[in-house]
Amino acid sequence: MARNKHPEETVNLILETAARLFMEKGYEHTSIQDIINNLGGLSKGAIYHHFRSKEDILEAVTNRMNEESNKMLESIRDRTDLAGKEKLKMIFKESVNRSDMDDLFTLAPDLSNNSKLLFSTFRDTVDNVAPDYILPIIEQGIADGSIHTEYPAELAELVILVANMWTNPMIFNSTIEEYYRRLMVFRQMMQGFGLDIVDDEIVERMRKLASLYLETKNK
């Protein structure tokens, strides 16, 4: 039956199965054969017809998860009842408290050993998230007086690159204590720009997510 599915159904089956296995076993401990064994008879050839590698499967899984994130970013960006600085703080708060974040940090790979996915994360941050979501908010903040900078595009990149890359436990092989120190520097840096957007609640949530990732990775 699995062989007779339409292509989109086959892709959905592969991604749903892979996501479940990544969460149960961890990305590093899940093989292509593990995924095949749980597809109800779907062949290895069918998988490679749609995906070139396990990395491509993970990228597709995370892209699905990021669709919810982009909808959230868009909804906050387009609100008319908040100042720019308030929107930035809300983005950080909503991002770390998304319902699928525990799953995302559970299935996440070690990006420090995966140059393809690391570069993909970097390019998405610089090419999409910074200009499409963060920059318009900073420009609004400049207009409403809640954000002060002469370099809005550069500040947008800095804020989101530090948040998505420099404080990302999937990239740096840090202990929880080392990760916490990075969070504190990020918090102080934002305060230096007059952006008090990383509060104690956000810091504690980010620490919990980092702990979840490290626990899964070290199983």
Phi, psi and chi 1 to 4 in degrees:
 res  aa     phi    psi   chi1   chi2   chi3   chi4
   1 MET       -  -42.0  175.7  178.8  -74.2      -
   2 ALA   -59.1  -32.4      -      -      -      -
   3 ARG   -71.1  -18.5  -66.7 -176.0 -179.8   87.9
   4 ASN   -95.9    4.1  -65.3  -34.7      -      -
   5 LYS   -69.8  153.7  -74.1 -178.9  177.3  -65.2
   6 HIS   -67.3  154.6  -64.2  -63.8      -      -
   7 PRO   -52.4  -43.2  -27.7   35.2      -      -
   8 GLU   -66.3  -32.3   63.1  -87.1   15.5      -
   9 GLU   -71.1  -37.0  -66.3  177.0  -35.2      -
  10 THR   -63.4  -44.9  -60.0      -      -      -
  11 VAL   -61.1  -44.7  169.3      -      -      -
  12 ASN   -59.6  -42.4  -75.3  -23.2      -      -
  13 LEU   -62.7  -44.5  175.5   61.4      -      -
  14 ILE   -61.7  -46.5  -66.1  170.3      -      -
  15 LEU   -69.2  -41.1  -64.7 -177.0      -      -
  16 GLU   -65.2  -40.8  -70.5  169.7    3.5      -
  17 THR   -67.1  -45.4  -59.0      -      -      -
  18 ALA   -62.5  -43.7      -      -      -      -
  19 ALA   -60.6  -42.1      -      -      -      -
  20 ARG   -63.5  -43.5  175.1  173.8   56.8   80.5
  21 LEU   -68.6  -38.9  -69.0  172.3      -      -
  22 PHE   -59.6  -38.8  -69.3  159.9      -      -
  23 MET   -74.7  -34.9  -74.9 -177.0  -81.6      -
  24 GLU   -76.6  -42.1  -69.7  174.6   -3.9      -
  25 LYS  -110.0  -16.4  -57.2  178.6   63.0  173.5
  26 GLY    90.2  146.7      -      -      -      -
  27 TYR   -59.7  -46.8  172.8   78.8      -      -
  28 GLU   -63.8  -27.0  -50.7  -65.4  -14.6      -
  29 HIS  -100.3    8.9  -59.4  -66.7      -      -
  30 THR  -108.6  126.2  -60.0      -      -      -
  31 SER  -102.9  165.0   67.0      -      -      -
  32 ILE   -57.1  -39.3  -72.7  -72.7      -      -
  33 GLN   -63.8  -36.9 -170.2   60.4   50.2      -
  34 ASP   -58.9  -43.3  -69.5  -31.1      -      -
  35 ILE   -64.7  -45.6  -62.4  172.2      -      -
  36 ILE   -58.2  -42.1  -66.8  169.5      -      -
  37 ASN   -64.1  -17.0  -68.5  -16.3      -      -
  38 ASN  -111.0   17.2  -74.0  -89.6      -      -
  39 LEU  -103.8   10.6  -71.0  176.2      -      -
  40 GLY    65.4   37.1      -      -      -      -
  41 GLY   101.9   -3.8      -      -      -      -
  42 LEU   -67.4  138.2 -161.0   64.9      -      -
  43 SER   -84.5  163.1   68.6      -      -      -
  44 LYS   -61.6  -37.3 -179.6  179.9  -69.6 -171.8
  45 GLY   -61.1  -35.6      -      -      -      -
  46 ALA   -65.4  -38.0      -      -      -      -
  47 ILE   -64.8  -49.7  -73.0 -175.1      -      -
  48 TYR   -71.6  -11.9  -76.6  113.2      -      -
  49 HIS   -68.5  -30.6  177.6   72.5      -      -
  50 HIS  -105.2  -29.5  -62.5  -74.2      -      -
  51 PHE  -135.3  136.2  -58.7   99.5      -      -
  52 ARG   -80.1  -23.6  -67.7  171.6  -63.8  177.9
  53 SER  -161.5  172.3   64.5      -      -      -
  54 LYS   -63.8  -33.1 -172.5  175.8   73.6  166.3
  55 GLU   -60.8  -41.7  -68.7  177.5   -1.0      -
  56 ASP   -65.2  -36.0  -76.8  -10.7      -      -
  57 ILE   -64.9  -45.9  -65.3  174.3      -      -
  58 LEU   -60.8  -42.0  175.5   65.6      -      -
  59 GLU   -60.6  -41.1 -173.1  171.6   -4.6      -
  60 ALA   -67.2  -39.1      -      -      -      -
  61 VAL   -62.5  -47.7  169.7      -      -      -
  62 THR   -69.6  -32.0   53.3      -      -      -
  63 ASN   -61.8  -38.4  -77.2  -17.8      -      -
  64 ARG   -62.8  -43.4  -77.3 -169.2  168.5 -168.7
  65 MET   -64.9  -37.0  -69.5 -175.3  169.9      -
  66 ASN   -70.6  -18.0  -74.0  -22.2      -      -
  67 GLU   -59.5  -40.0  -71.7  178.2    5.2      -
  68 GLU   -65.9  -40.0  179.6  179.6  -18.6      -
  69 SER   -61.7  -44.7  175.0      -      -      -
  70 ASN   -64.4  -36.9  -70.1  -20.3      -      -
  71 LYS   -63.9  -39.8  -70.4  177.7 -177.4  177.6
  72 MET   -65.0  -45.6  177.4  -88.1  -66.3      -
  73 LEU   -59.6  -43.5  -68.9  171.2      -      -
  74 GLU   -64.2  -42.7 -177.3  177.2   -4.7      -
  75 SER   -65.3  -38.3   66.7      -      -      -
  76 ILE   -71.7  -43.6  -66.0  174.7      -      -
  77 ARG   -54.9  -39.1  179.9 -162.9   63.5 -167.1
  78 ASP   -90.9    1.4  -64.5  -19.0      -      -
  79 ARG   -66.9  148.2  -73.2 -176.9   61.0  165.7
  80 THR  -110.9    0.2   58.7      -      -      -
  81 ASP  -104.8    6.7   59.6  -31.8      -      -
  82 LEU  -127.0  145.7  -63.8  174.7      -      -
  83 ALA   -74.3  164.2      -      -      -      -
  84 GLY   -57.0  -46.1      -      -      -      -
  85 LYS   -64.1  -36.7 -176.5  164.2   71.1  171.7
  86 GLU   -64.7  -36.8  -66.7  172.4  -37.5      -
  87 LYS   -65.7  -41.4  -72.0 -176.5  179.1 -178.9
  88 LEU   -61.2  -43.9  -81.7 -176.2      -      -
  89 LYS   -64.2  -40.4 -176.0  169.0 -175.2  176.0
  90 MET   -64.7  -37.4  178.5  169.2  -73.9      -
  91 ILE   -61.0  -45.2  -81.7  177.9      -      -
  92 PHE   -64.2  -43.8  -82.7   91.8      -      -
  93 LYS   -64.8  -47.3 -175.7  174.0 -178.2  179.1
  94 GLU   -68.2  -34.9  -66.3  -63.6  -38.6      -
  95 SER   -62.5  -47.0  -66.7      -      -      -
  96 VAL   -77.8  -16.8  -61.5      -      -      -
  97 ASN  -103.7    9.5  -73.2  -48.0      -      -
  98 ARG   -56.8  147.7  -83.7  168.4   42.6 -161.9
  99 SER   -66.0  -23.8   60.0      -      -      -
 100 ASP   -98.9    7.1   62.4  -11.0      -      -
 101 MET   -66.9  -37.7  -74.6  -59.5  -77.1      -
 102 ASP   -60.0  -42.9  -75.4   10.2      -      -
 103 ASP   -63.5  -42.7  -70.4  -15.7      -      -
 104 LEU   -61.8  -42.9 -177.5   59.6      -      -
 105 PHE   -75.6  -20.4  -86.2   73.9      -      -
 106 THR   -76.4  -42.5  -61.9      -      -      -
 107 LEU   -87.4   -6.5   66.6   83.6      -      -
 108 ALA   -63.1  141.7      -      -      -      -
 109 PRO   -86.2  172.4   34.5  -37.1      -      -
 110 ASP   -81.4  100.8 -177.8   -8.0      -      -
 111 LEU   -69.6  -20.5  -69.1  178.6      -      -
 112 SER   -65.6  -21.0   65.7      -      -      -
 113 ASN  -109.7   15.1  -67.5  -40.2      -      -
 114 ASN  -136.1   85.6 -164.9  -41.3      -      -
 115 SER   -63.6  -33.3   57.6      -      -      -
 116 LYS   -63.9  -51.1  177.1 -177.3  176.0 -179.1
 117 LEU   -69.4  -34.1  -74.4  176.1      -      -
 118 LEU   -62.7  -46.1  177.4   58.0      -      -
 119 PHE   -66.6  -37.0 -173.5   71.4      -      -
 120 SER   -62.0  -41.6  175.8      -      -      -
 121 THR   -63.0  -43.4  -59.9      -      -      -
 122 PHE   -62.2  -47.5  172.2   78.5      -      -
 123 ARG   -65.0  -40.4  -73.3  -97.5   53.6  104.7
 124 ASP   -63.7  -38.8 -178.8   63.8      -      -
 125 THR   -64.1  -45.5  -61.7      -      -      -
 126 VAL   -78.7  -41.3  172.6      -      -      -
 127 ASP   -85.8  -24.4  -65.0  -18.6      -      -
 128 ASN  -120.6  -59.3  -60.6  -46.3      -      -
 129 VAL   -65.1  -48.8 -179.7      -      -      -
 130 ALA   -61.3  -54.0      -      -      -      -
 131 PRO   -75.2  -31.6   27.1  -34.6      -      -
 132 ASP   -86.2  -28.1  -66.3  -16.5      -      -
 133 TYR  -122.2  -46.5  -57.6  107.5      -      -
 134 ILE   -78.9  -44.5  -53.4  -57.4      -      -
 135 LEU   -58.7  -46.6  177.5   57.3      -      -
 136 PRO   -59.9  -33.3  -25.0   35.7      -      -
 137 ILE   -70.3  -41.7  -69.4  174.4      -      -
 138 ILE   -64.9  -40.3  -70.6  178.0      -      -
 139 GLU   -63.8  -38.0  -70.6  175.2  -25.9      -
 140 GLN   -64.7  -41.8  179.8 -156.3  -34.3      -
 141 GLY   -61.8  -36.8      -      -      -      -
 142 ILE   -63.9  -42.1  -66.2  172.0      -      -
 143 ALA   -67.6  -38.1      -      -      -      -
 144 ASP   -91.5   -1.4   64.7   33.8      -      -
 145 GLY    86.3    3.7      -      -      -      -
 146 SER   -87.7  -14.6   63.4      -      -      -
 147 ILE  -131.0  136.3  -62.2  175.3      -      -
 148 HIS  -124.2  111.1  -55.7  -78.9      -      -
 149 THR  -161.7  148.5 -179.2      -      -      -
 150 GLU   -96.0   -1.1  -62.9  177.5    6.3      -
 151 TYR  -131.9   69.7  -49.0  101.2      -      -
 152 PRO   -62.7  -41.3   20.4  -32.6      -      -
 153 ALA   -65.5  -42.2      -      -      -      -
 154 GLU   -68.5  -38.6  -68.4   73.5   16.6      -
 155 LEU   -65.7  -39.3 -179.5   57.7      -      -
 156 ALA   -59.5  -45.1      -      -      -      -
 157 GLU   -64.5  -43.6  -72.6 -173.6   -2.1      -
 158 LEU   -61.3  -47.9  176.5   65.5      -      -
 159 VAL   -58.4  -49.5  168.7      -      -      -
 160 ILE   -79.6  -29.3 -157.6   62.9      -      -
 161 LEU   -67.3  -41.6  -83.1  172.2      -      -
 162 VAL   -66.1  -42.2  174.3      -      -      -
 163 ALA   -66.8  -44.4      -      -      -      -
 164 ASN   -88.1  -22.8  -77.2    1.4      -      -
 165 MET  -116.6  -61.1  -54.2  -70.9  -70.6      -
 166 TRP   -66.6  -32.1 -165.6   67.7      -      -
 167 THR  -103.0   26.0   59.8      -      -      -
 168 ASN   -97.4  114.5 -171.0  -24.1      -      -
 169 PRO   -66.2  -16.1   25.5  -35.1      -      -
 170 MET   -75.8  -14.0  -55.1  168.4 -156.9      -
 171 ILE  -101.7  -43.2  -63.8  175.5      -      -
 172 PHE  -103.8  128.0  -64.7   92.2      -      -
 173 ASN   -78.9   75.9  -69.2  -45.2      -      -
 174 SER  -107.6  155.3  -55.3      -      -      -
 175 THR   -77.4  169.3   64.9      -      -      -
 176 ILE   -61.1  -38.8  -72.9  -63.2      -      -
 177 GLU   -65.0  -42.9  178.2   56.7   31.4      -
 178 GLU   -65.2  -38.2  -69.9  168.0  -21.8      -
 179 TYR   -64.1  -42.1  177.8   69.6      -      -
 180 TYR   -60.6  -40.3  175.9   73.9      -      -
 181 ARG   -63.7  -37.9  -67.6  167.9   67.3   87.9
 182 ARG   -63.5  -41.7  -74.0  177.5 -178.0  -89.3
 183 LEU   -59.7  -40.6  -71.2  179.2      -      -
 184 MET   -66.2  -39.6  -69.7  -60.0   96.8      -
 185 VAL   -65.9  -42.0  171.2      -      -      -
 186 PHE   -59.5  -44.4  177.6   42.7      -      -
 187 ARG   -61.7  -45.7 -177.2  176.4 -172.2  173.4
 188 GLN   -64.8  -38.3  -69.0  173.8    1.1      -
 189 MET   -62.5  -45.2 -178.3  175.8   70.8      -
 190 MET   -63.1  -40.4  -68.2  -62.7   95.7      -
 191 GLN   -62.7  -34.0  -70.0  172.3  -21.0      -
 192 GLY   -64.2  -27.4      -      -      -      -
 193 PHE   -88.6    5.1  -76.8  106.3      -      -
 194 GLY    78.8   18.2      -      -      -      -
 195 LEU  -112.3   89.5  -60.6  173.9      -      -
 196 ASP   -84.6   73.4 -170.7   12.6      -      -
 197 ILE  -113.6   -5.0   58.4  177.9      -      -
 198 VAL  -115.0   95.7 -176.9      -      -      -
 199 ASP   -94.9 -178.4   58.6   21.2      -      -
 200 ASP   -61.0  -37.7  -69.6  -20.3      -      -
 201 GLU   -62.9  -43.3  179.7 -176.8  -11.1      -
 202 ILE   -66.7  -42.9  -68.9  174.7      -      -
 203 VAL   -59.7  -46.0  167.6      -      -      -
 204 GLU   -65.5  -38.7 -175.6   57.1   29.9      -
 205 ARG   -65.2  -41.7  173.6   60.5  175.6  158.3
 206 MET   -65.0  -36.8  -67.9  175.1   74.7      -
 207 ARG   -64.3  -40.3  -74.8 -173.0   68.9  178.0
 208 LYS   -64.7  -40.3  -72.4 -177.7  177.6  178.5
 209 LEU   -65.6  -41.3  -70.4  172.0      -      -
 210 ALA   -63.0  -40.0      -      -      -      -
 211 SER   -63.1  -41.2  -63.7      -      -      -
 212 LEU   -62.0  -43.7  178.7   61.7      -      -
 213 TYR   -62.6  -46.8  167.0   71.5      -      -
 214 LEU   -66.2  -37.3  -67.7  172.9      -      -
 215 GLU   -63.8  -42.8  -72.0  170.3    5.9      -
 216 THR   -66.2  -43.6  -56.2      -      -      -
 217 LYS   -62.8  -35.8  176.5 -175.5  173.3 -177.0
 218 ASN   -92.6    9.5  -65.4  -33.7      -      -
 219 LYS   -62.6      -  -79.6 -177.0  178.7  179.2
